[in-house]
Amino acid sequence: MIESRCGLICSECPDREDYGCEGCISSPVGYWGTPCEIKECCEVKKITHCGQCADFPCEMLKGVSFDADTGDDGERIMVCKLWADTEEDKKLVFYRRIISGLCIGIVSGIIIGVLQDMMTAWLIAGSLLGIVFGIILQVLKGSKR
């Protein structure tokens, strides 16, 4: 679960309750109720966390992550990378399911087309049904997560 913009694991923060902090994603301001450049940057770019940014890891994130007082020696950078990789994996799974459905539809369309001697019509119908099948497969398997 994504808990912050910068990769900080808010649920593990010992000061969270003392400051009434809900985490920067759900809060209108940064952590502990103070402004945060990273939060503002992510919101301007309309991304959930730094791992989704084209400039990842930027100097601002490195500065926070390796800060002598509050840094974590790059741990939050690795967390953002993990979150981004997980999101990318979900996209790949989605597209694989759609393509699988499309392939099943095309093969079915070719087989039926050869048997019926109407290749083009069945190929188109099979492709469309394959896409629908792929979407249904995604919805059914996606709901089990």
WOWOMO-V124312 format. One record per residue. N is the residue number from 1. PSI is psi in whole degrees, -180 to 180 (NA if undefined). Layout:
n->(N,N)
psi->(PSI,PSI)
//
This chain:
n->(1,2,3,4,5,6,7,8,9,10,11,12,13,14,15,16,17,18,19,20,21,22,23,24,25,26,27,28,29,30,31,32,33,34,35,36,37,38,39,40,41,42,43,44,45,46,47,48,49,50,51,52,53,54,55,56,57,58,59,60,61,62,63,64,65,66,67,68,69,70,71,72,73,74,75,76,77,78,79,80,81,82,83,84,85,86,87,88,89,90,91,92,93,94,95,96,97,98,99,100,101,102,103,104,105,106,107,108,109,110,111,112,113,114,115,116,117,118,119,120,121,122,123,124,125,126,127,128,129,130,131,132,133,134,135,136,137,138,139,140,141,142,143,144,145)
psi->(134,122,-18,174,-34,-3,1,137,93,-36,-17,2,122,-19,0,-50,-36,-35,-4,31,130,4,150,-21,-40,-10,145,-15,-178,-170,148,24,16,154,148,123,-37,-43,-48,-42,-47,-42,-38,-40,-4,46,155,-40,167,-30,-18,-4,143,-23,11,136,127,172,-34,-46,-41,-41,-43,-43,-32,17,138,-33,-43,2,170,27,36,3,-42,-28,-43,-36,-45,-40,-43,-45,-44,-42,-40,-42,-41,-40,-41,-39,-43,-43,-43,-51,-35,-40,-41,-45,-38,-45,-41,-44,-43,-43,-43,-46,-44,-43,-40,-46,-50,-40,-42,-44,-36,-9,35,63,-51,-49,-45,-32,-43,-47,-43,-40,-46,-44,-35,-41,-44,-44,-43,-42,-44,-43,-43,-45,-45,-46,-34,-31,-13,-7,NA)
//
